[in-house]
Each structure stands twice: as C-alpha cells, then as structure tokens.
Amino acid sequence: MADQIQKVNYCYTLVPTRAGQGARILAELADAGINLDAFSGFPRGRGAQLDFVTTKMPALRRVAARNGWKLSRVKKAFLITGINQAGAVNKHVQKLAKARISITAAAAVCAGMGRYGMIMWVKPRDYARASRALGAK
C-alpha cells in the first residue's frame, strides 16, 4: 500500500511553562469531541507552543474562544502515513530535496502494527511546490 500524503491545516497556541498546561487544553478538546490528527508541543521562548492539526478547525476555535486561548491563524503542513520500513521517511525527504525545497520541521513516529506517521512543515511560499513534489492530496 502506498503512503498517504495529506495537506492539513493547523494552528497553535502559546502557553506558559507550567506543569499541566497541555493536559488542561487537551482535556477541553477531548470534552468537546475534537479529534486531533496530530499534536505537537515544544519549548518556545519562556513558554511552549502547542500545535493542533484537526479537520474540525471551527470547533477548535469555539473551544479556544470559550477558554480564552489565543490561536494563531490557520497554517498548512503535510500529514504522511504509511508502512513502517527502512527508508519510509527518507523517500519523502528526498523528493523535497530533489525539488530544492527546505523542510522547516518534521516529526515521525512508529504508529504500531507496522505503520508510521509523520508531520512535515515547509515555508508557506514553498507549500504548493512541495505539495506537487510529494503528490499530496
């Protein structure tokens, strides 16, 4: 089975570096029935950035407004899933290298049962070219 490469939307919020910030936000999203296709959290400045990839962006914005979270504007990334094997991630990275497109950030994990998932970001100006190079849908 070929890898699936999806064009996805995401937004983020910035939170203070205090234990439980991510847990509190994720609990609110779960309670609202918002499924996340991907989630990423990492240090940024004196706090942390939490990225949310979902097909339910309007619902995410409603929950954020209700809780006073400031969300970024909607941005774009790629979500890739497929069979976990040697070189699985490399083939996509090589496609972008061949097209002379730099990757801003990427994270990949084994999803169990022989599968993997990866989220990849490129600069907004490179998104359309990257989409063509990857064959994203």
C-alpha positions in Angstrom: 0.0 0.0 0.0 1.4 3.4 -0.9 1.9 6.1 1.7 -0.9 8.7 2.1 0.2 12.3 1.9 -2.4 14.7 3.1 -2.5 18.5 3.0 -3.6 19.6 6.5 -4.4 22.8 8.4 -3.2 23.5 11.8 -3.0 26.4 14.3 -1.2 26.8 17.6 -1.4 28.5 20.9 1.4 29.6 23.3 1.2 28.6 26.9 3.3 29.3 30.0 5.8 26.7 31.0 3.8 25.3 33.9 3.0 21.6 34.6 -0.4 20.6 33.3 -0.9 23.3 30.7 -1.0 20.8 27.8 -3.2 18.4 29.8 -5.7 21.1 30.6 -6.0 22.1 27.0 -6.2 18.5 25.6 -8.9 17.7 28.2 -11.0 20.6 27.0 -10.6 19.5 23.4 -11.5 15.9 24.2 -14.6 17.0 26.2 -15.7 19.0 23.1 -15.2 15.9 20.9 -12.5 17.4 18.8 -10.3 14.7 17.3 -6.7 15.7 16.6 -5.0 14.2 13.6 -1.7 15.4 15.0 -0.5 17.3 18.1 2.9 18.8 18.8 4.3 20.6 21.8 7.7 22.2 22.2 9.5 25.0 24.1 9.3 28.4 22.6 10.8 31.4 24.4 9.7 31.4 28.0 6.7 29.1 27.3 5.7 26.4 25.0 3.9 26.2 21.6 1.1 23.7 21.2 0.2 22.8 17.6 -3.2 21.3 16.7 -4.0 19.5 13.4 -7.7 18.9 13.0 -10.4 18.8 10.4 -12.6 20.5 13.0 -11.0 23.9 12.9 -14.2 25.9 13.6 -15.0 23.8 16.6 -11.4 24.2 17.9 -11.8 28.0 17.5 -15.0 27.9 19.5 -13.4 26.0 22.4 -10.4 28.3 22.3 -12.6 31.4 22.5 -14.7 29.9 25.3 -11.4 29.3 27.3 -9.6 32.5 26.4 -6.8 30.8 24.4 -5.3 32.9 21.6 -4.9 30.7 18.5 -2.6 31.6 15.6 -4.0 32.0 12.1 -4.6 28.7 10.2 -1.3 27.4 8.7 -0.5 24.4 6.5 1.5 21.2 6.9 1.6 17.7 5.5 0.5 14.6 7.3 2.0 11.4 5.9 1.1 7.8 6.9 2.3 4.5 5.6 4.0 1.2 6.2 6.9 1.4 8.6 10.0 0.2 6.8 13.6 1.3 6.3 13.7 4.5 4.3 9.9 5.2 4.8 10.6 8.8 5.8 13.7 9.3 3.6 11.7 8.8 0.4 9.6 11.9 1.2 12.6 14.0 2.4 14.4 13.1 -0.8 11.5 14.2 -3.0 11.7 17.7 -1.4 15.5 17.8 -1.6 15.3 17.0 -5.3 12.8 19.8 -5.7 15.2 22.1 -3.8 12.6 22.7 -1.0 13.8 23.0 2.6 11.9 21.4 5.4 11.2 23.7 8.2 10.4 20.9 10.7 9.4 17.3 10.7 8.4 14.6 13.3 7.8 11.0 12.6 6.8 8.1 14.9 6.1 4.4 14.7 2.3 4.0 15.0 2.4 0.3 15.8 1.2 -2.6 13.7 3.8 -1.9 11.1 2.7 1.7 10.4 4.2 5.1 10.8 3.1 8.7 10.8 4.9 11.9 10.0 4.1 15.6 10.1 6.2 17.9 8.0 6.3 21.7 7.6 7.7 23.8 4.8 7.8 27.5 4.3 4.4 28.9 3.1 5.9 30.1 -0.1 7.1 26.5 -0.9 3.8 24.8 0.1 2.3 24.5 -3.4 5.6 23.2 -4.9 6.1 20.8 -2.0 2.5 19.5 -2.4 3.2 18.7 -6.1 6.6 17.2 -5.3 5.1 14.9 -2.7 1.9 14.1 -4.6 -0.2 15.4 -1.7 -4.0 15.2 -1.8 
